[in-house]
Amino acid sequence: MTKARHPAKTIMTTTRPFELLHMDLFGPNHYSSVSNEASQYGFVIVDDYSRYTWVHLVSYKTEVQEVFKQFSSRALTNFGVKIKHIRSDNGSEFKNSGLDDYLDELGITHELSAPYTQQNRIGIFICQEKYLKDVLKKFGMQDCKGIKIPMPTNGLLCTDENGTDFDHKVYRSMIGSLLYLCASRPDIMLSVCMCARFQAAPKESHHKVVKHILRYLAHTPTLGLWYPKGSDFDLIGYSDSDYAGDRVDRKSTSGTCHFLGRSLVCWSSKKQNCVSLSTAEAEYIAAGSCCAQLLWMKQTLKDYGVNVKNVPLLCDNESAIMIAHNPVQHSKTKHVQIRHHFLCDHVLKGDISIEHVKTEEQLADIFTKPLDEKRFSKLSCELNILESSNVL
């Protein structure tokens, strides 16, 4: 058993050693001796608080369970502390009834760092139902009343300087758990990112909105991303923005999503770095961000032997489209920073084809502002965020 230090964390999400352990298994590593040849696995345990690492060598994956039991006993005997949470991937050495029973007996929460993925003859479904239920249990929301949307249409947040302070450690823990869920739940991306902006000084009003998101997740635990089999490799991007949507600094929010055929492969919801002076500027900046991601994906596909030309980028603002097609600087565009005009350059080169899409067909709208139930449900289905019962 060896120990080593990791770089210090800038923001602590744990308060003591052994509160959260990260675990993984690597190998097999082959070696030879005078008498024979053999192989061993490395069972790694990292303490989230101290960043200390323990590496145990095992001959078989099945030994991981017994090694962890001994490790847990030594932690209690030598340091007088109990392990509270462990985090691992979905490997069979960590996800089995024997280890689950032992963890339940000691009251240790098991978080999975990779979503549950089920594959059948018509496609792949990615869902984090087990992790979601653990998150709800962790924050005492397992019996809450469910709701149908993650954030009401009037749910825009502000600093609420006169509001009641809320424990920032608990708030950051809630945000961290929700951000991980965004890996298979794009429908909560905007809501979680809006709440994440207030981690420095959270108020009770912000906590209430986070609980609202958890109530929505409790209502839709089996939702996940569906990737149908046989989709074409047609790359396409959607970009949208919510002009001056942030109540604090009046910056706009960019929302983008990218598809390969019918499969959603990338999405983002991000507050823009500068204050836009017009809707066209906000839309143009969002389109530029979408363009950068499309060019990266285009190059990645090329590395795999898939050549894509003139990738369509769909935007619902005609002024932004005209700016992209017209490189001439005039009074309405001279304030747009030069770094955003690379979109225009790639449109002229033929790498990107920026096209108009009707607002009601703009799929990136779900990443820019809170929507009513009808439109939210429609866009979620268009993004292939479906119930497991509908695809499996």
HELIX and SHEET records of a PDB file:
HELIX    1   1 LYS A   61  GLU A   63  5                                   3    
HELIX    2   2 VAL A   64  PHE A   79  1                                  16    
HELIX    3   3 SER A   97  LEU A  106  1                                  10    
HELIX    4   4 GLU A  129  LYS A  138  1                                  10    
HELIX    5   5 HIS A  168  LEU A  181  1                                  14    
HELIX    6   6 PRO A  186  ILE A  188  5                                   3    
HELIX    7   7 MET A  189  ALA A  196  1                                   8    
HELIX    8   8 GLU A  204  HIS A  219  1                                  16    
HELIX    9   9 THR A  279  ASP A  303  1                                  25    
HELIX   10  10 GLU A  318  HIS A  325  1                                   8    
HELIX   11  11 ILE A  338  HIS A  341  5                                   4    
HELIX   12  12 PHE A  342  LYS A  349  1                                   8    
HELIX   13  13 THR A  359  GLU A  361  5                                   3    
HELIX   14  14 LEU A  363  PHE A  367  5                                   5    
HELIX   15  15 GLU A  373  GLU A  382  1                                  10    
HELIX   16  16 SER A  388  VAL A  391  1                                   4    
SHEET    1   A 5 THR A  53  VAL A  58  0                                        
SHEET    2   A 5 GLU A  37  ASP A  47 -1                                        
SHEET    3   A 5 LEU A  20  SER A  32 -1                                        
SHEET    4   A 5 HIS A  85  SER A  88  1                                        
SHEET    5   A 5 THR A 109  LEU A 112  1                                        
SHEET    1   B 4 TYR A 116  ASN A 120  0                                        
SHEET    2   B 4 GLY A 123  CYS A 127 -1                                        
SHEET    3   B 4 LEU A 223  PRO A 228 -1                                        
SHEET    4   B 4 ILE A 385  GLU A 387 -1                                        
SHEET    1   C 5 SER A 263  LYS A 271  0                                        
SHEET    2   C 5 THR A 253  LEU A 260 -1                                        
SHEET    3   C 5 LEU A 235  ASP A 242 -1                                        
SHEET    4   C 5 VAL A 311  CYS A 315  1                                        
SHEET    5   C 5 ILE A 352  HIS A 356  1                                        
END                                                                             
